[in-house]
Amino acid sequence: ATSGSELLTLKGHTGWVMGVALSPDGQRLASASYDETVNVWDATTGQEMLTLKGHTNRVASLVFSPDGKRLASASHDGTVKVWDSTSGQETLTLKGHSGPATSVAFSPDGKRLASTGGDPWDQREPGVVKVWDVTTGQETLTLKGHTSGVRGVAFSPDGNRLVSASDDHTVKVWDATTGQEMLTLKGHAGGVR
């Protein structure tokens, strides 16, 4: 893509597209939409391969696992779903957010999944990061400390740290094993995604 020319236009969603993810091998592209679906596309031809249905509100974020075999999606219905990225079969539904689930990230080894959410009007959970065991579906950590919705999350390359970005204008660094907050970065004038 050295020319900057458009190669493909993918049409299939009936609502806004909120997120995209490319499979690790670059062969598939997934898109998340306000229409409550995830579409998986052939990244070379633009052919729609799968439409994943199961969320009951808009899908905000999605990510392929490091091996490309799974796809995780976060929805404003408060759930995170894990799908077989080849068959489209739903393999897990993770429930635990009291408000919208807004972003997801796999750990580098693919064994854990982090999800974010929070509702600034819900004082029980104004902003939170949850860590899940992808094999069992068990919630292993709940990271609290943000004062507004958390919109982004990423694991460090070694899987030992998590970074979260929030509407409270901060970025926090966490120990991904213990859940201990290690650092809060301040200085943004607005929400961080």
PAZAPA-4460 file (N, C-alpha, C; in steps of 0.05 Angstrom, whole numbers, plus 32768, in hexadecimal, padded with zeros to 4 digits):
% residues 193
    n_x    n_y    n_z   ca_x   ca_y   ca_z    c_x    c_y    c_z   seq   type   mol
   8011   7FE8   8000   8000   8000   8000   8011   8019   8000     1      A     A
   8024   801A   7FEF   8036   8031   7FEE   802A   8049   7FE0     2      T     A
   8015   8045   7FD0   8009   805B   7FC1   7FF4   806A   7FD2     3      S     A
   7FEA   805E   7FE6   7FD4   806B   7FF5   7FB9   8069   7FE8     4      G     A
   7FB7   8059   7FD3   7F9E   8056   7FC4   7F8B   8043   7FD4     5      S     A
   7F71   8049   7FD2   7F5D   8037   7FDE   7F5E   801D   7FCF     6      E     A
   7F5F   8007   7FDF   7F5F   7FED   7FD3   7F44   7FDF   7FD4     7      L     A
   7F35   7FE3   7FE9   7F1B   7FD7   7FED   7F08   7FE9   7FFC     8      L     A
   7EEF   7FE7   7FF7   7EDA   7FF2   8007   7EC8   7FDB   800F     9      T     A
   7EC5   7FD7   8029   7EB6   7FC1   8034   7E9A   7FCB   803C    10      L     A
   7E85   7FC0   8030   7E6A   7FC8   8036   7E5A   7FB0   8040    11      K     A
   7E4C   7FB4   8056   7E3C   7F9E   8061   7E2E   7FA6   807B    12      G     A
   7E3A   7FB8   808A   7E2E   7FC1   80A3   7E17   7FD4   809D    13      H     A
   7E03   7FD5   80AE   7DED   7FE8   80AC   7DEF   7FFE   80C0    14      T     A
   7E04   7FFE   80D0   7E09   8014   80E4   7E26   801C   80E2    15      G     A
   7E2D   8031   80F2   7E48   803B   80F3   7E5B   8024   80F9    16      W     A
   7E73   8025   80ED   7E88   8012   80F4   7E99   801F   810A    17      V     A
   7E9C   8011   8121   7EA9   801D   8138   7EC5   8013   813C    18      M     A
   7ECC   7FFC   8130   7EE7   7FF2   8133   7EEE   7FDE   811D    19      G     A
   7F08   7FDB   8118   7F12   7FC7   8105   7F2A   7FB9   8111    20      V     A
   7F2F   7FA0   8108   7F46   7F91   8111   7F4F   7F80   80F9    21      A     A
   7F69   7F7E   80F6   7F75   7F6D   80E2   7F80   7F54   80EF    22      L     A
   7F7B   7F3D   80E3   7F85   7F24   80EE   7FA3   7F24   80ED    23      S     A
   7FB1   7F15   80FE   7FCE   7F15   80FF   7FDB   7F0E   80E5    24      P     A
   7FCE   7EFD   80D5   7FDA   7EF5   80BB   7FD3   7F09   80A5    25      D     A
   7FC2   7F1D   80AB   7FBB   7F31   8098   7FA6   7F28   8083    26      G     A
   7F9B   7F10   8086   7F89   7F05   8073   7F6B   7F0D   8077    27      Q     A
   7F64   7F14   8090   7F49   7F1B   8097   7F48   7F36   80A5    28      R     A
   7F31   7F43   80A1   7F2C   7F5C   80AE   7F11   7F59   80BC    29      L     A
   7F0F   7F63   80D5   7EF5   7F62   80E3   7EED   7F7E   80E9    30      A     A
   7ED3   7F83   80E9   7EC7   7F9D   80EE   7EB1   7F9B   8103    31      S     A
   7EAF   7FAF   8114   7E9B   7FB0   812A   7E88   7FC7   8124    32      A     A
   7E6E   7FC3   8128   7E5C   7FD8   8120   7E45   7FDE   8134    33      S     A
   7E3A   7FF5   8130   7E22   7FFD   813F   7E0A   7FEB   8138    34      Y     A
   7E0C   7FDB   8122   7DF6   7FCA   811B   7DF6   7FB0   812B    35      D     A
   7E07   7FAE   8140   7E08   7F98   8153   7E16   7F7F   8148    36      E     A
   7E25   7F82   8132   7E32   7F6B   8126   7E50   7F70   8123    37      T     A
   7E5E   7F5A   811F   7E7A   7F5A   8117   7E7B   7F4C   80FC    38      V     A
   7E88   7F58   80E9   7E8C   7F4C   80CF   7EA9   7F44   80CC    39      N     A
   7EAE   7F2D   80BF   7EC9   7F25   80B8   7ECB   7F24   809A    40      V     A
   7EE0   7F30   8090   7EE3   7F34   8073   7EFE   7F28   806A    41      W     A
   7EFF   7F1F   8051   7F18   7F18   8044   7F26   7F32   803E    42      D     A
   7F3E   7F35   8049   7F4C   7F4F   8047   7F58   7F53   802B    43      A     A
   7F58   7F3F   801A   7F63   7F42   7FFF   7F4C   7F49   7FEB    44      T     A
   7F36   7F39   7FED   7F21   7F3D   7FDA   7F0A   7F4F   7FE3    45      T     A
   7F08   7F53   7FFE   7EF2   7F62   8009   7ED8   7F52   800C    46      G     A
   7ED9   7F38   8007   7EC2   7F27   800A   7EBB   7F24   8027    47      Q     A
   7EA1   7F28   802E   7E98   7F23   8049   7E98   7F05   804E    48      E     A
   7EA6   7EFC   8063   7EA8   7EE0   8069   7E95   7ED7   807F    49      M     A
   7E91   7EE8   8093   7E80   7EE2   80AA   7E72   7EFB   80B4    50      L     A
   7E5A   7EF7   80BF   7E4C   7F0C   80CF   7E46   7EFF   80EA    51      T     A
   7E52   7F0B   80FE   7E4F   7F00   811A   7E39   7F0F   8128    52      L     A
   7E24   7F01   8130   7E0D   7F0D   813D   7E0A   7F01   8159    53      K     A
   7E03   7F11   816C   7E00   7F08   8187   7DFF   7F1F   819B    54      G     A
   7E0B   7F35   8194   7E0A   7F4D   81A5   7DEE   7F5A   81A2    55      H     A
   7DE5   7F67   81B7   7DCB   7F74   81B7   7DCD   7F92   81B8    56      T     A
   7DE5   7F9D   81B4   7DE9   7FBA   81B2   7E02   7FBD   81A1    57      N     A
   7E09   7FD6   819B   7E1F   7FDB   8188   7E39   7FCE   8191    58      R     A
   7E49   7FC6   817E   7E63   7FBA   8184   7E78   7FD0   8181    59      V     A
   7E87   7FD4   8196   7E99   7FEB   8198   7EB5   7FE5   8190    60      A     A
   7EBE   7FCC   8194   7EDA   7FC5   8190   7EDD   7FA8   818A    61      S     A
   7EF3   7FA0   817D   7EF9   7F84   8179   7F16   7F80   8174    62      L     A
   7F1F   7F67   8178   7F3C   7F61   8175   7F3E   7F43   816F    63      V     A
   7F51   7F3C   815E   7F59   7F21   8159   7F6C   7F18   816E    64      F     A
   7F6B   7EFE   8175   7F7F   7EF2   8187   7F9A   7EF1   8178    65      S     A
   7FB0   7EF0   8187   7FCA   7EEF   817A   7FCE   7ED9   8165    66      P     A
   7FC0   7EC2   8169   7FC2   7EAC   8156   7FAD   7EAF   8140    67      D     A
   7F9C   7EC2   8142   7F87   7EC7   812D   7F70   7EB4   812E    68      G     A
   7F6F   7EA1   8141   7F5A   7E8D   8142   7F40   7E98   8150    69      K     A
   7F43   7EAC   8160   7F2C   7EB7   816E   7F29   7ED5   8168    70      R     A
   7F11   7EDF   816C   7F0B   7EFB   8169   7EFA   7F02   8182    71      L     A
   7F01   7F18   818F   7EF2   7F22   81A6   7EE5   7F3C   819F    72      A     A
   7ECC   7F40   81A8   7EBD   7F59   81A3   7EB2   7F63   81BD    73      S     A
   7EB2   7F7E   81C0   7EA7   7F8C   81D7   7E8F   7F9C   81CE    74      A     A
   7E79   7F9A   81DE   7E60   7FA7   81D5   7E55   7FB8   81EB    75      S     A
   7E44   7FCB   81E3   7E36   7FDC   81F5   7E20   7FCD   8204    76      H     A
   7E1C   7FB3   81FC   7E09   7FA3   820C   7E16   7F99   8226    77      D     A
   7E2F   7FA0   822A   7E3E   7F99   8243   7E4C   7F7F   8242    78      G     A
   7E4C   7F72   822B   7E59   7F58   8228   7E72   7F5A   8216    79      T     A
   7E83   7F46   821A   7E99   7F41   8208   7E95   7F25   81FE    80      V     A
   7E97   7F22   81E4   7E93   7F07   81D8   7EAD   7EFF   81CB    81      K     A
   7EB2   7EE4   81CD   7EC9   7ED9   81BF   7EBE   7EC6   81AA    82      V     A
   7EC8   7EC8   8192   7EBE   7EB9   817B   7ED5   7EA9   816F    83      W     A
   7ECE   7E92   8163   7EE0   7E84   8152   7EE2   7E94   8138    84      D     A
   7EF9   7E9E   8131   7EFB   7EB1   811B   7EF8   7EA3   80FF    85      S     A
   7EF9   7E89   80FE   7EF5   7E7B   80E5   7ED8   7E72   80E1    86      T     A
   7ECC   7E66   80F5   7EB0   7E5D   80F3   7E9C   7E72   80FA    87      S     A
   7EA4   7E85   810A   7E91   7E9A   8114   7E81   7E91   812C    88      G     A
   7E87   7E7A   8137   7E79   7E70   814E   7E81   7E80   8167    89      Q     A
   7E6D   7E88   8177   7E72   7E95   8190   7E7C   7E80   81A4    90      E     A
   7E94   7E85   81B0   7E9F   7E71   81C3   7E9D   7E7A   81E0    91      T     A
   7E9B   7E94   81E5   7E98   7E9E   8200   7E88   7EB8   8200    92      L     A
   7E78   7EBC   8215   7E6C   7ED6   821A   7E75   7EDE   8236    93      T     A
   7E83   7EF4   8238   7E8E   7EFE   8251   7E7C   7F14   825C    94      L     A
   7E70   7F10   8273   7E5E   7F23   827F   7E6A   7F2D   8299    95      K     A
   7E6B   7F47   829D   7E76   7F51   82B5   7E77   7F6F   82B6    96      G     A
   7E73   7F7C   829F   7E73   7F99   829E   7E56   7FA2   82A5    97      H     A
   7E54   7FB7   82B6   7E3A   7FC1   82BE   7E30   7FD5   82A9    98      S     A
   7E41   7FDE   8298   7E3A   7FF1   8282   7E45   7FE6   8268    99      G     A
   7E49   7FF7   8255   7E53   7FEF   823B   7E70   7FE4   823D   100      P     A
   7E75   7FCF   822E   7E91   7FC5   822A   7E9B   7FD4   8212   101      A     A
   7EB3   7FE1   8214   7EBB   7FF4   8200   7ED4   7FEC   81F0   102      T     A
   7EE5   7FDB   81FB   7EFD   7FD2   81EB   7F07   7FB8   81F6   103      S     A
   7F17   7FAA   81E6   7F22   7F90   81ED   7F3E   7F8D   81E3   104      V     A
   7F4E   7F7D   81F1   7F69   7F77   81E8   7F71   7F5B   81F2   105      A     A
   7F7D   7F4B   81E1   7F88   7F32   81E9   7FA4   7F36   81F4   106      F     A
   7FAC   7F25   8208   7FC8   7F24   8211   7FD9   7F18   81FA   107      S     A
   7FF3   7F1E   81FA   8004   7F13   81E5   8003   7EF5   81E2   108      P     A
   7FFF   7EE6   81F8   7FFD   7EC9   81F6   7FE1   7EBF   81F0   109      D     A
   7FCE   7ED1   81EE   7FB2   7ECA   81E7   7FA2   7EBD   81FC   110      G     A
   7FAD   7EBB   8215   7FA0   7EAD   822A   7F8D   7EBF   823B   111      K     A
   7F92   7ED9   8239   7F82   7EEC   8248   7F76   7F01   8235   112      R     A
   7F60   7F0C   823E   7F52   7F21   822F   7F4C   7F37   8242   113      L     A
   7F52   7F50   823A   7F4B   7F67   824B   7F34   7F75   823D   114      A     A
   7F21   7F7E   824D   7F0A   7F8E   8242   7F07   7FA6   8253   115      S     A
   7EFC   7FBB   8247   7EF8   7FD4   8255   7EDB   7FDC   8254   116      T     A
   7ED4   7FEE   8266   7EB9   7FF8   8266   7EB6   800D   827C   117      G     A
   7E9E   8011   8283   7E98   8025   8297   7E84   8039   828E   118      G     A
   7E75   8042   82A1   7E60   8056   829C   7E64   806C   82B1   119      D     A
   7E6A   8084   82A8   7E70   809A   82BB   7E59   80A1   82CD   120      P     A
   7E40   8098   82C6   7E29   809E   82D7   7E23   8087   82EA   121      W     A
   7E32   8071   82E8   7E2F   805A   82FA   7E46   805A   830D   122      D     A
   7E42   8062   8325   7E57   8064   8339   7E62   8049   8342   123      Q     A
   7E54   8033   833C   7E5E   8019   8343   7E76   8012   8331   124      R     A
   7E75   801C   8318   7E8B   8015   8306   7E8E   802B   82F1   125      E     A
   7E99   8042   82FA   7E9C   8058   82E7   7EB0   8053   82D1   126      P     A
   7EC4   8043   82D6   7ED8   803C   82C1   7EE8   8024   82CB   127      G     A
   7EE9   800F   82BA   7EF5   7FF6   82C4   7F02   7FE7   82AD   128      V     A
   7F17   7FD8   82B4   7F23   7FC4   82A2   7F1F   7FA9   82AF   129      V     A
   7F17   7F96   829F   7F14   7F7A   82A9   7F27   7F68   8299   130      K     A
   7F32   7F54   82A7   7F44   7F41   829A   7F36   7F26   829D   131      V     A
   7F36   7F17   8287   7F28   7EFE   8285   7F3B   7EE8   827D   132      W     A
   7F36   7ECF   8287   7F44   7EB7   827D   7F34   7EAE   8265   133      D     A
   7F40   7EAD   824E   7F32   7EA7   8235   7F2B   7E89   8233   134      V     A
   7F38   7E78   8242   7F32   7E5C   8241   7F18   7E56   8252   135      T     A
   7F17   7E61   826A   7F01   7E5B   827C   7EEB   7E70   827B   136      T     A
   7EF1   7E88   8272   7EDD   7E9E   8272   7EDB   7EAC   828D   137      G     A
   7EED   7EA5   82A0   7EEC   7EB0   82BB   7EF9   7ECC   82BB   138      Q     A
   7EEC   7EDE   82C9   7EF8   7EF8   82CE   7F0E   7EF5   82E3   139      E     A
   7F26   7EFD   82DC   7F3D   7EF9   82EF   7F45   7F13   82FD   140      T     A
   7F40   7F2A   82F1   7F47   7F44   82FD   7F32   7F58   82F6   141      L     A
   7F2D   7F6B   8308   7F1D   7F83   8303   7F2E   7F9A   830C   142      T     A
   7F35   7FAC   82FA   7F47   7FC2   82FF   7F36   7FDB   8301   143      L     A
   7F36   7FE7   8319   7F26   7FFF   831D   7F39   8016   8325   144      K     A
   7F32   802E   831C   7F43   8045   8322   7F3C   805C   8310   145      G     A
   7F32   8057   82F8   7F29   806C   82E7   7F0E   8078   82F2   146      H     A
   7F0A   8091   82ED   7EF1   809E   82F7   7EDD   80A3   82E1   147      T     A
   7EE2   8099   82C9   7ECF   809A   82B3   7ED4   8082   82A0   148      S     A
   7EC4   807F   828C   7EC6   8068   827A   7EE2   8063   8270   149      G     A
   7EE9   804A   826E   7F03   8042   8263   7EFE   803B   8246   150      V     A
   7F0D   8046   8233   7F08   8043   8217   7F1D   8033   8207   151      R     A
   7F34   802E   8213   7F49   8020   8206   7F5A   8010   8219   152      G     A
   7F65   7FF9   820F   7F76   7FE8   821F   7F8A   7FDA   820E   153      V     A
   7FA1   7FD5   8219   7FB6   7FC6   820A   7FC8   7FB8   821E   154      A     A
   7FD1   7FA0   8217   7FE5   7F91   8226   8000   7F9A   821D   155      F     A
   8014   7F99   822F   8030   7F9D   8226   8039   7F84   8216   156      S     A
   804D   7F87   8206   8056   7F70   81F6   805E   7F57   8206   157      P     A
   8066   7F5B   821F   806D   7F43   8230   8055   7F3A   8240   158      D     A
   803E   7F48   823E   8026   7F40   824C   8025   7F46   826A   159      G     A
   803A   7F54   8274   803B   7F59   8291   802D   7F72   8299   160      N     A
   8027   7F84   8287   801A   7F9D   828D   8002   7FA1   827B   161      R     A
   7FEE   7FB0   8285   7FD7   7FBA   8276   7FD7   7FD8   8277   162      L     A
   7FCF   7FE4   8261   7FCC   8001   8260   7FAF   8007   8259   163      V     A
   7FA3   8019   8268   7F87   8021   8263   7F85   803F   825E   164      S     A
   7F72   8046   824C   7F6D   8062   8245   7F50   8069   824B   165      A     A
   7F4C   8081   8257   7F32   8087   8261   7F28   80A3   825A   166      S     A
   7F0D   80A5   825C   7F01   80C0   8259   7F08   80D2   8270   167      D     A
   7F14   80C7   8285   7F1C   80D8   829C   7F36   80E7   8296   168      D     A
   7F40   80E6   827D   7F58   80F4   8274   7F72   80E7   827C   169      H     A
   7F71   80CE   8286   7F89   80C1   828F   7F8F   80A7   8280   170      T     A
   7FA8   809F   8282   7FB0   8085   8279   7FBC   8077   8292   171      V     A
   7FB4   805E   8297   7FBE   8050   82AE   7FCD   8038   82A5   172      K     A
   7FE3   8031   82B4   7FF3   8019   82AF   7FEE   8007   82C7   173      V     A
   7FE8   7FED   82C1   7FE1   7FDA   82D6   7FF3   7FC2   82D4   174      W     A
   7FF8   7FB5   82EB   8005   7F9B   82EB   7FEF   7F87   82E1   175      D     A
   7FF4   7F79   82CB   7FE0   7F67   82BF   7FDC   7F4D   82CF   176      A     A
   7FED   7F47   82E2   7FEA   7F2F   82F2   7FDC   7F35   830C   177      T     A
   7FE3   7F4B   831A   7FD8   7F51   8334   7FC1   7F65   8332   178      T     A
   7FC0   7F75   831D   7FAC   7F8A   831B   7FB4   7FA4   8328   179      G     A
   7FCB   7FA5   8333   7FD5   7FBD   8341   7FDA   7FD4   832D   180      Q     A
   7FCF   7FEB   8334   7FD4   8003   8324   7FF1   800B   8327   181      E     A
   8000   800E   8312   801D   8015   8313   8022   8032   830D   182      M     A
   8012   803E   82FD   8018   805A   82F4   7FFE   8066   82E8   183      L     A
   7FFB   8080   82ED   7FE5   808F   82E1   7FF2   80A6   82D2   184      T     A
   7FEC   80A8   82B8   7FF7   80BD   82A7   7FE1   80D2   82A3   185      L     A
   7FE8   80EA   82AA   7FD5   8101   82A8   7FE0   8115   8294   186      K     A
   7FCE   8125   8289   7FD7   813B   8278   7FC6   813F   825F   187      G     A
   7FB4   812C   825A   7FA2   812F   8243   7F8C   8143   824A   188      H     A
   7F84   8153   8237   7F6F   8166   823C   7F53   815A   8238   189      A     A
   7F51   8142   822E   7F38   8135   822A   7F3A   8117   822D   190      G     A
   7F25   8109   8227   7F25   80EC   822A   7F3A   80DF   8218   191      G     A
   7F44   80C9   8221   7F59   80BA   8212   7F4E   80A0   8208   192      V     A
   7F54   809A   81F0   7F4A   8081   81E4   7F61   8070   81DC   193      R     A
***
